[in-house]
Amino acid sequence: MLETLTVWNVELTDTFGGEANYSWVRRDQLALPQDASRRQIVTAAKAALGLTGCRCRTLEHGEGFELRPVGSCTVAFVLPSY
């Protein structure tokens, strides 16, 4: 039986005044099982963006997530692709 995958778009950018600035951006896509947990999604997104081992504040936005690395003026967004 084939496993159903969900594609996630991830992007990391800088901030200005706490808001996403997009003067530079790093993007990637992830294909994860449809039943992946929040932790699995966030862990895979952090690995794709080079944030493994970096503590982040995670906020949920509907079906997606916002990651705010502690001590860094950056923000990452993890959103399902439709």
C-alpha positions as a printed Julia matrix, in Angstrom:
82×3 Matrix{Float64}:
  0.0    0.0    0.0
  1.32   3.44  -0.91
  1.77   6.0    1.83
  0.09   9.36   1.24
  2.5   12.29   1.48
  1.91  15.95   2.23
  4.22  18.53   0.69
  5.29  21.36   3.01
  6.81  24.66   1.87
  9.39  26.06   4.27
 11.07  29.45   4.15
 13.48  31.33   6.38
 13.94  35.09   6.16
 15.19  38.03   8.19
 13.03  40.37  10.24
 12.77  44.13  10.59
 10.89  45.41  13.61
  9.81  41.85  14.37
  8.05  41.38  11.02
  9.24  39.26   8.08
 11.42  41.47   5.87
 12.28  39.22   2.89
 15.5   41.08   2.0
 16.83  37.51   1.67
 15.01  34.2    1.86
 15.91  30.5    1.92
 13.2   28.16   0.62
 12.76  24.4    0.5
 10.02  21.78   0.16
  9.46  18.7    2.3
  7.43  15.59   1.56
  6.24  14.04   4.82
  3.64  11.39   5.65
  0.12  12.78   5.85
 -0.14  11.68   9.49
  3.17  13.3   10.57
  3.05  14.88  14.02
  3.77  18.55  14.7
  7.12  17.58  16.15
  8.1   15.58  13.05
  7.12  18.46  10.77
  9.01  21.07  12.79
 12.1   18.84  13.12
 12.2   18.23   9.36
 11.68  21.94   8.61
 14.48  22.97  10.98
 16.83  20.44   9.38
 15.98  21.71   5.87
 16.66  25.32   6.91
 19.87  24.63   8.84
 18.3   25.3   12.24
 18.93  21.89  13.81
 19.97  22.38  17.43
 18.66  25.95  17.49
 15.94  26.59  20.04
 12.83  28.1   18.43
  9.54  29.48  19.65
  6.84  27.71  17.63
  3.49  29.33  16.9
  0.61  27.62  15.08
 -1.17  29.49  12.28
 -4.1   27.44  11.01
 -2.51  24.47   9.25
  1.0   25.97   9.27
  3.66  26.98  11.74
  5.87  29.98  12.45
  9.3   29.35  13.94
 11.14  32.16  15.74
 14.75  31.15  16.47
 15.75  32.43  19.92
 18.42  35.16  19.78
 18.17  35.62  16.01
 16.43  38.27  13.92
 14.92  35.65  11.63
 11.59  33.91  11.17
 10.65  30.67   9.42
  7.29  29.69   8.0
  6.13  26.1    7.44
  3.01  25.85   5.29
  1.29  22.95   3.54
  1.41  23.14  -0.25
 -1.92  22.99  -2.07
